[in-house]
Amino acid sequence: MQKLTDKEIRQALIANLGRRANAPRATLEEVHVCNGSAIADVVAVYKSMHCYEIKGETDSINRIVRQSQFYDLAFPLVSLVTTANHLRSAEIIAPKHWGIVLANPSHCSSVVLRHVRGASRNPSYRPEIALLSLWRSELIKFPSASTASLEKMNRQKIAALIASSAPISVINESVGRALAERNPRNTMLSSPVPYM
C-alpha cells in the first residue's frame, strides 16, 4: 500500500476545514513565519489563526521540535496532522497545547481525519511576532496605527508598537485578514471582512 503523503493529507485537511459548520474565512497554504524561519503548511483564518503542521508517513516527526519554537510564537492555536506510524512519538514530543489529528487512508483513495487531542490556547503566543508575518505596508494600514508616526519606523518597531497598544483579538483578526487578502492562492471560504 502506498504511503500517505503530505500532499494527500493537505488536500483532505483543506476539504475538511471547508465542510465544517464553523468554516474558516480563509485557508492559507505555505505561510512564512518568524522572518522565514518556518513555513506553516496550512493556516485556517477565523477571528484568530490556527496553524496546522502536516507530517506524512515518510516525514521526520522530530522536525516539530524545532518548528514548534516558531509556530508557538506566531499562532494562537497549533495542531499537528500526522499518520498512525508517528502517533506515539507525536503525543510525546508535540507541545501539550498542540492539537493532534490522525490521518488514515480510506478504501476509496481518500483520507479520513480523526481528532486525537484538541488544541488549546498557546501560552507562548506573542502578538508582535504574529504581526511580523505582515509586510511593512500592511502594518502601516493596521486599524490602530497612526501612519504619520510610523513612517520612519522599521517593521520590528511598528509591530512592537502595535502589540503594545492594540487588543490581542484585534491583532489576531487583522493579521489573518491581511494574509488572506494578500495571498491569491488561498482558499476563500467567505467574503473577506475589511479592516476595522
N, C-alpha and C positions, 0 to 999 in steps of 0.2 A: 504494500500500500504506500502511495506517495505521501511524503511528509508534508504537514501543514505549514505553509509559508506565511511570512509577514504580510504579503500582498493579499492572500486569501482572507486572512484574519481581518485586515484593514477594511476590505470591501464589506465583510459581514458586519463589522462594528459600525461602519457609517450607515449601512442599511438599517441596522437595529436601532441606532440613535434616532433615525428619521421616523421610525414606526412608533416610538414611544408617545404616550399621552402628553407628557411634558417634553416635547421635542425641543432641541436647542434651536436658537435663532439662526445659527450657522454652525457648520462643521468644517474645521480647517485642517489641512494636512501640512506636515513639514514646517512647523513653526519654530523659528530660531529664538533661543533664549540666552540670556547672560552673554550678550555680545557674540553669539555663535558658539559658545562653549558646549551647547547641547541643542539637539533638534527634536522637538516633540513630534511623535508620529501623527497623532490626531488630537485636536483640541475642540471640545464642544463648548460653544458660547451660549451661556444662559445669562442671568444677571451677573454671574461671575464665570470664570473659565474652569473647565475640568479637563485636565491633561490625561491622555491615555498613551502609555508606552506599551508597544507590542513586541513580544518575543515569540517567534515561531519555533518549531521543533528543533531546527538546526542552529538557532541563535544562541549566543552565550548569555545565560541568565545573570551571570556575575557582573555584567556591564551596568546593571541597575545600581550597583553600589556607588559608582562614580556619577551616573546620570542623576540619581536622586538628589545629590547635592545642589544641582542646578534647578531641577523641576520643583523641588521643595521651596526654593526662594521665589520662583516666578509664578506659581499656580496655587490657588486656594484649595483645590482638590486634585488628587492624582490617583490614577488606577493603573494597574498592570494587567494586560490581557495576554495570557500565555496558554501553553498546551500542557497536557497531563504529565509529560515527561519532566517538566520544570516545576510542577506544582509544589512539591515538598520543599524544594530549595526556595521557591518564591515566598512561601509562608514564613520561612526563617529570615531571609535577607531583605525582603521588601519592608520599608518602614511600616510601623504598626498602623499609621493613619492612612496608608495607601489601601485602596480597594484592590481586590484580585478578582479577575474574571477568567473563567476557564473556557477555552475554545476547543471544541471537539468536532471532528469531521462527521457528517451525517451520510446516510446511504445515497442520497440524491445529489452528491457532489456539492453540498453547501456546508456551511459552518454553523454549528449551534453554540450559542454563548450562554454560560451559566454563571451567575454571581456566587462567588465563594465567600467573599468578605466585602462589605460595603466601605466606601471611602468616607473618612471623617475629616473634619476641619484640620487643615495643615498648620501645626504650631510654628513652623519655620518660615511661613509665607511672609515676604517683605514687599509691600506695595511699590516701593521705589524701584525694586528690581523688575517687577512686572511692568512698570512704566518704561523701563529701558528696552522693552520689546518694540517700542514705538520709535518712529523717526522723529527727528527734531521738529520738523514741520507739523507733525501730528501732536506733539507735546504742546506746542505753542497754541494750538486750537483747543486745548483742554478747557472744559467748562469753567473752572475756577481760576484759570491763568490770565494774568494781565499781560498782553503782548508787549506793551511798552517796556515793562520791567524785565522781560525775558530775552529781548533782542540780542544782548551781548553775552548771554549765558550758554554754556555747552549743555549737551543732553543730560549729563550726570547731575549738574546743578539744577536744571529745570525739574528733573524727576524728583530730586530730594525736596525741592521747594513745594511741589505739588503734593508729595506724600506727607509733608508736614502740615499741610493746610486743608486738604480735601478728605472727606469721609472715605473709608475703605470701600464702602458699597458703590460710591460714585467712581472711584478709581477702577474697581473690578469691571463695572459695566462699560465704562468708557474705553478701557483698553481692549476688551473683547469686541466692542463695536468697531473701533478703529481698525483692528486686524481683519475683521470680516469685510469691511468696506474696501480695504486695500487689496485684498487677495482675490483676483478674478477666478482662480481655480477652486475657491471654496464652494461648498455646497450650501447655498442659502435655503433655509427651510421656512423662512418667513421674511417679510419685507424688513429691511434694516430700519432701526429707530434712529432719528437724527440726534446729534449731540444735545445734551440738556443745557 
